[in-house]
Amino acid sequence: MNPYILAILLFGLGLGTTITFASSHWLLAWMGLEMNTLAIIPLMAQHHHPRAVEATTKYFLTQAAAAATLLFASITNAWLTGQWEIQQITHPLPTTMITLALALKIGLAPLHAWLPEVLQGLDLTTGLILSTWQKLAPFALILQIQPSNSTTLIILGLASTLIGGWGGLNQTQLRKILAYSSIAHLGWMILILQFSPSITLLTLLTYLIMTSSTFLVFKLNKATIINTLATSWAKAPALTALTPLILLSLGGLPPLTGFMPKWLILQELTKQGLAPTATLAALSALLSLYFYLRLSYTMTLTISPNSLLGTTPWRLPSTQLTYPLAISTAMTLCLLPLTPAISALLIP
Amino acid sequence: MLKILLPTIMLVPTIWAVPAKYLWSTTLSYSLIISLISLTWLKSSAESGWSFLSPYMATDPLSTPLLALTCWLLPLMILASQNHTAPEPISRQRTYITLLTSLQIFLIMAFSATEVIMFYIMFEATLIPTLVIITRWGNQTERLNAGTYFLFYTLAGSLPLLVALLLLQNNTGTLSLLTLQYTPSMQLSSFADKLWWAGCLLAFLVKMPLYGAHLWLPKAHVEAPIAGSMVLAAVLLKLGGYGMMRMMIMLEPLTKELSYPFIIFALWGVIMTGSICLRQTDLKSLIAYSSVSHMGLVAAGILIQTSWGFTGALILMIAHGLTSSALFCLANTNYERTHSRTMILARGLQMVLPLMTAWWFIASLANLALPPLPNLMGELMIITSLFHWSWWTIALTGGGTLITAGYSLYMFLMTQRGPLPAHIISLDPTHSREHLLMALHLLPLILLISKPELIWGWTA
């Protein structure tokens, strides 16, 4: 892509999120979200492949619908309460509509159906941006409005963890697996929202780090299906040895970083008296763990002297910058002992 | 405490930095030195029971024998793995020993943890190296299924445990073992409390394993390489027993009624798995089911909550750890020579490898709990305390002892006695490494005859 156009689009992407972060007026927040959507559309469609264009169209339609709902809800709130402050939204009708609109924006179940198909149509870099950067602006709004209708939020949360787990079980395409993993993690974030928004923020940040590691590993191996992962031992042996740990961290196994948000969420849920919800959410994480385990089996635990599972591709030297991957992998694996420090920083 | 933990952690850079031809001898000698230093823990002196106290780690007479067993096992695992990893490239060998060492680090931290959540995290952390050992270095395609069963059975039990521990923390304000024994007992009466009781114990019962939830064990033990089988049988099962013994204090008074079905399951499991052993054709599978059988007795001994029960459970855990690991090493000597686990393919070995027969004999006798070995002491104390609880259990435990003797002798006679099959024409003679391995397993067991106070636990 023309570097000037790319620069403008990335600038627009950054600006949109920043506007939403900085806004206290609903209209400005909506503008930031729309800028984000519009800036990423050409990035998604840049390869002019029909599948990419299909993904772009689906993304545009869902995000536009969500933004329109958001606009409508904020106007309703202005009618009902006479003001446009983001943090002063209290009337239950606009609050619920905004919660659902933002749920559609990020891909929470039961509003999740677009995410696997859209992610599948994108290349891994744009997919990475969709899974990480595009979640920041809606979450900024979610964290500020602090919805309090507990039933809706718990249903959104548990449905997302269960659907994210079950949906990913039958997939062989890596991007769809990552989409379902995203849905499951978003479920965990929403589950704790009404009790402790700071734990939601912590979960979001750890999820961003872990999923960046995974996307970057797949990019380095140029892998889009599970079979391609089987030859990664020839391209990057040390990374092949580390990737099961990254995947198990995504799955939330101690002593890796991914355990930290789950631990803090379960602790807060039990303090609030929701032990059965906590148990159900914890057990639903086992579903996602199964497909992460399957990926680790294919990639690392069945390498030679066992027979190859995939056809060997051309092994050209990779030109990818490995510095971000190194940092995100180190953080994905080693941050659990810092839990007291991180929770002191984030949780008041 | 740190004088054991830090050298074990520093063993990891040692593994990667040492020149290739000194890898195995260096790691073996360092881990032996660490295990000898760990024997200093056995002298516990504090009145309160907790020795070598630091804010997060301590030892008491319950955890000390298990810690010594864990530290003792690392050199044995390294000794046992030297042969089968020899054809692999050197960095794979280093990775293998690193996995064994990291498992050791997590186990030391688990057994010496004073905070129950730290124990939980280390309990779960042991899953990852074990999973990699089983699925990467196992030899048959079934190992992937074995790894999945192992991981998911354990996690399905331990996630409710995490919720239960967090509930306990809300209730008592702390999860430090040092103070939990002094908190007033909670009023536990509602149905939710009974679910909480089950949640606390389920993870450990799956790990031990209890008979109904034992399906992961034969798979994992059979498919694992020798070091994996050794550590699984000797130490990882004991994590379940240790966890149960720690949690029992807090679970009163519900245990009096709620433990009934689990005691019955455990005792029935002794009979059932013993009977399955009599029909096994796979040698490692036989030893795996024998592990389930012995651990069923341990589970019953812990659930009965008497001092003889606890002491018997601890003694049996240590003795079974050494015996079972010894049997797996013996089975591995067969496997390395014939690359098959089928018992009838390598029969009558007394003719070919008579020195090994001596070790098979001692290990089989230990398995069937011959006096004066500590195996008998443990079993007898558990059987006695169960008999005191209910006379009917003697039918199950007595029958269990009989069947154990049956399959242990069956295993010995099948592999050692009888005619030599015609196709065994060239078997490697026994290596001195294998003799050393067996001696290091069985000598501590024999020495414990003279001072069982070391492994008696709190009643010492």
Boltz contact constraints between the chains, C-beta under 6 A:
constraints:
  - contact:
      token1: [A, 254]
      token2: [B, 121]
      max_distance: 6.0
  - contact:
      token1: [A, 254]
      token2: [B, 124]
      max_distance: 6.0
  - contact:
      token1: [A, 254]
      token2: [B, 125]
      max_distance: 6.0
  - contact:
      token1: [A, 255]
      token2: [B, 121]
      max_distance: 6.0
  - contact:
      token1: [A, 255]
      token2: [B, 125]
      max_distance: 6.0
  - contact:
      token1: [A, 266]
      token2: [B, 163]
      max_distance: 6.0
  - contact:
      token1: [A, 266]
      token2: [B, 166]
      max_distance: 6.0
  - contact:
      token1: [A, 267]
      token2: [B, 166]
      max_distance: 6.0
  - contact:
      token1: [A, 270]
      token2: [B, 166]
      max_distance: 6.0
  - contact:
      token1: [A, 270]
      token2: [B, 167]
      max_distance: 6.0
  - contact:
      token1: [A, 271]
      token2: [B, 170]
      max_distance: 6.0
  - contact:
      token1: [A, 275]
      token2: [B, 163]
      max_distance: 6.0
  - contact:
      token1: [A, 275]
      token2: [B, 167]
      max_distance: 6.0
  - contact:
      token1: [A, 278]
      token2: [B, 163]
      max_distance: 6.0
  - contact:
      token1: [A, 279]
      token2: [B, 160]
      max_distance: 6.0
  - contact:
      token1: [A, 279]
      token2: [B, 163]
      max_distance: 6.0
  - contact:
      token1: [A, 282]
      token2: [B, 159]
      max_distance: 6.0
  - contact:
      token1: [A, 283]
      token2: [B, 159]
      max_distance: 6.0
  - contact:
      token1: [A, 286]
      token2: [B, 155]
      max_distance: 6.0
  - contact:
      token1: [A, 297]
      token2: [B, 144]
      max_distance: 6.0
  - contact:
      token1: [A, 301]
      token2: [B, 135]
      max_distance: 6.0
  - contact:
      token1: [A, 301]
      token2: [B, 136]
      max_distance: 6.0
